[in-house]
Amino acid sequence: MRDDYIKEALTVIPDANLLINVVSRRVKQLRRGNRPLVESLEKLSSEDVALREVIEGKISYEMAEA
């Protein structure tokens, strides 16, 4: 994963543990064949695609209330 993407994504989702969960869930979806929600001219890993989706606001999350 690219460090610059991680730093940028942490500005969108400041909780590192939550960011890891969101990205890992999305990576699983991408590896199962879901299409990326962002376009890139370079070849990105599934992890970097998921981070770009977070950065660009293509992925949202909800916190469940206990």
Secondary structure by P-SEA (a helix, b strand, c coil): ccaaaaaaaaaacccaaaaaaaaaaaaaaaaacccccccccccccaaaaaaaaaaaccbbbbbbcc
